[in-house]
Amino acid sequence: MLEKFDVFPDGTLVHACELRAGGAVARVLSWGATLQDYRVAGIDHGLVLGGETLDSYLGQMRYFGAIVGPVANRIAKGRMQINGELFDLDKNENGCTTLHSGCAGFSDRNWTFTQVSEDACELTLEHPDGLGGFPGNIVATAVYRLTASGALEIEITGRSDADMYFSPAFHGYWNLSGQTDLSDHMLTVLADTYLPVDAEQIPLGSPEPVAGTAFDYRQPRHVGTVLDHNFCLDASHAPMQTACRLEASGIVLEVQTNQPGVQVYNGRHIDTAPVNGHFGTPYGPCSGLAIEPQFWPDTPNQPSFPCSFLKAGDTFVSRARFEVSDLR
């Protein structure tokens, strides 16, 4: 059932929808198709970071739990070429790169709830040609679903009337223990290679082995203080594969996806003060871990990477499953 979450000065309503199944509760907002909260039976705190007002998502909690796109992550120099035509995009990160499709991407728009049931909801967004510099009239859909076991499934689809690059992603921050940071969290990423990046977080080139580096998470280890990288998954395990596991205080999160990569960011730049989050205090550095199943960063400018090119009229489909187990 839909309810009012907040309202813009012009009277536009932002709606909220609460889903229940398998002892789990998820709350989804129309703004950014955002997962505001996710709770599992037997655990006395929320598992994703989120805010209580629209202002928090317009400010310090931008991207928290949102669907980002049309192209998630970074595009070098805010440029991409399609069929020989150069497109200049909104350079919203230090005037150099395009991050999550600029200042008018999917996460900065009010979606529409088109279907709602007890355990699932569907939201739709029309993204007009030229917005943020991206070609084509895009229709995007996000479906949130709770399974009988309480797992959270997210499906993102999209279609455009023009050829384009298209690779949206879910951008949730996870904190399993309810503590102020991730110091008690252990991370496993099932990837043999990752993408080294330059000072602007743009991939330097081909994937490199994680072996012998600080990014070898093939066995559980502490999250660490410097982590904002794409891990390259083994496409032979399609259509769904386990990308990573996160564990803290006996609570385990397993993430599965059909995407070729997963961006993992330790949230070291988070600072929501003076705005409080679900824990009743502002979120600080490393208070949540972003786990983003997606295509690799800067794919429009990296011809050797898995291709996120979407032909006009074709349909893109991204699936992710987040399952929590309480082993305490």
N, C-alpha and C positions, 0 to 999 in steps of 0.2 A: 504494500500500500504506500502511495506517495504522500509525502508531507512537506510542508514548507521548511526549508533550512535557513534561508536568508533572502534578502532582496537588495537589488541594486537601486541607486538613487532614482533611476528612470522608471522604477516599478517592476523591472524584470525579476521574476522569481527564480531562485535556485532551489531545486527540489532535492529531497533525500528519499532513499528507499532502503528499508531494512529487510535483509534476507535471513531466513532461518532454516537449518537442516542439520541433522547429525550432531546436535548439541552445539553447533557453531552459529555465530551471528556475524553478519557482514553488513556494513552500512556504506552505501554508495551515493555520491553526490552528482548532480547534473553538471556542476562546474568542473570542467576538465575530465568528465567521466571518472571521477576520483574515488578511490577506495579510502573512505575516511577512517574506518575502524574495522578490525577483524578480531573476534574473540572465540576461544574454543573452551568447551565445557571442562571444568576442573582447574583452569588457569585463571587466576584472579586479576589479570591485567590484559590490556590490549596488546596485540603483537605487531602492529604497524604504527608508525608515528603519524599523528594527524592533529588538526586544529578544531576549534569549536565554533568559529565564525568564518564568514566569507572573507573578511579583512585579512585573516591569517593566511589564506591561500592566495590572496592578491599581493601579499608582501613576503614575510619571512619564510612561509611554507610553500612557496611556489614549487611546483613539480611533486610535492609530497603525495604519493599515491595516485598520481594522474596518469592518463594515457598521453604520451608525448608523440608528436608527429607533425606532419606527414613523414618526416625522416627523423628518427631518434638519433641522439648523440651528436657528434660534430661533423661539420663539412668544412674542409680547409678553405680559407680565404673567402668563404661565403659564395662559392661559385660551383656550378656544375654545367656540364654540356650534354645536351640531348639532341640526337639526330643532327649534329653539327651546329646547333644553336646554343649560344652561351647564355646562361641564366644567372643574374646577380641576385643573391638572396639577402635577407635581413641579417646583417652582421651584429648580433646581439651580445656577443661575448668579447669584451675588450676591443670592439670595433674591428676584430680580425676574423673571427670564425662565426659560423652559424651553429648555435646550440639548440637542439630540440626544435628546430624549424623556426626560430626567431620569436618575436614578441607577440605574434598572433597565431601561434601553432595550436594544435589540438588541446593542449593543457590550459590555454588561455581563452577558451571558448565555452559557452554554455550549451551543453548537449541537450537532447530531448529524450526523455524516457518514452520508448515506443512499445515495450512489452514489460509487464511486471507480474510475477507470481510469487508464491511463498518462498521458493528457493532460488529464483533466478530473475534477472532483469536485463533488458536490452536497451542500449542508448544509441542514438544516431546523430551524426553531425554532417552538415553540408559545408564544405570548405571551398569557397569560390576561386575561380581561375585568377591567378596573379597575386593572391594574398601571400605575403611574405616572400614573393618572388617565384613561387612554385606554379608550374603550369597545370591547367586542367581543372575542371569542376569535379571535386572529389566527394563521394559519399562514403563515410566511414561508420562502422558499427562496432560497438564494444558490448560483449555479453559477459556478465558475472554470474557464476553458478556455484552453489554449494552442493556437494555430493552427499550421499547417505552417510558417509563416514565423516562429514564435516570439512573435507578438503575444498579448497577454493580453486575453481577453474576460470580462466580468463581467455576469451577468444576475441581477437581483433580482426576485422575484415575491412576491405576497402576496394573501391573501384573508381576509375577516373575516365573522363572522355578524351584524355590526351595521354600520349606516352609520357612517362615520368619515372623518377625513382621514388619508391614507397617502402618505408620500413619503420612503422610506428612501434612503440613498446610501452609496457607497464613500468612505472617508475615508483615503486613502493619502497619505503625504508622499514627494515625489520629490526625489532629488538625483542628477543625471546625471554629475557630474564626480568625485564622491568627495571633494570638498573640504569644509572645515568649515562653509561657508556658501554662499549663493546668489549671491555677488558676481560670479561668472563666468557666470551664467545669463541668457539672453535669452528673453523671453516674448512670444508673440503670442496675442491673444484675438480671435476673429472675431465681434465683437459691436459694434454701433453704439451700444448703450445699456447702462446699468448702474443699480443701485439705490443712491442715497445713503442713509446710515444715521445714526441718532442716536447718542448716547453709549453706549447699550446694544446697539448693532449691530442695531437694528430699522429696517427700511425706512421712510423718511419719507413715501413715497407712490409716485407714478408713476415709471417709468423716466425717466432723463435722458440726453441725448446724452453720449457719452464725449469728443466733439470739444472741444478746448480745456481739458481737465481732465487731472489726473495719472493718470486711468484709461483713457487712450486707448492701448490696446495693439494697435491694428489693424495697426501695423507693429512689428517686433521692437524691444524695448527692455528695459533692465535691470529686474528684478523690482521693485525699489524697497523702501522701508522701511515704508510704511504701505499694506497691502493685505489686506483681509478683506471682500471684496465679491462680490455676485452680478452676473454679466454675463448679459444677456438675449439669448438666441439667437433666430435667425429660424426660427420654427416651420414656415415654408413648405418648409424643406429636409428635413422628416421623411420616412422614419422614422429615418434616421441622418444626422448632419451633423458636420463637423469643428468642434469647439469651440475648441481652442487647440493651440499648439505650444510646446514648451520645448526650448531648445538650450543645450548647454555642452560645450566641449572637443571639438566635432565630433560629439557624440552628440545625436540629435534624438528627442523624444517627441511623437507626434501623438495627440490624444485625440478620439475620436468618441463621440457619444451620441444617444439618442432623447429626451432630456429637454429641457425648455424653458429651462434655465439651467445655469450652472456657477459654483460658489462657488470663488474662488481666495484662498488665505490664505498669506501669506509666512512663517508660523511664527515671528513675532517674539517670542512668549512661550514658546517651547520652552526647557526647561532640565531635562534628565534626570539631572543630577549627583546622587548619585555613580554612577548606573547607566549602564553602557556600552552603546553600540549596536553595529551591525555594523562600524563603523570602528575599534573597540577603545577608543574614548573616549566620554565623555558627549556627547550632542547639545546644542548651544547655540542661541541665537536665530538664526533664519533659516537653520537647517541643512537644512530641507526645505520644499518647496512643496506644500501641500495643493491638489489639483485634484479638485473634487467635483461631478460631473454630477448635477443634482437639480432639483426644483421650487424656485421662489423662496422665500426666507425668509418666515415669518409668513403663509403663504397662508391659514390658517384665518381670519385677521382682516383680510384684504386682498381684498375681493370683486372688485377689478379685475384681480387677478393670475391667471395660468393656474391653473385649479382642480384641486386634488389630492384632491377629494372622491371617496371610494370607496364605492359602494353595497354593501350586504350581498350576499354571494354573487358579486360581480364580482371580476375578477382584475386586479391591477396588474402591469405589466411595465416594468422599467427595464433598459436595455442600455447598456453602455459598452465601448469598445475602446481599448486602450493599445498603440500600436505604436512600437517603438524602432528607429531606423536608426543605424548606425555609419558616419559620413561621413569618418572620419579617414584 
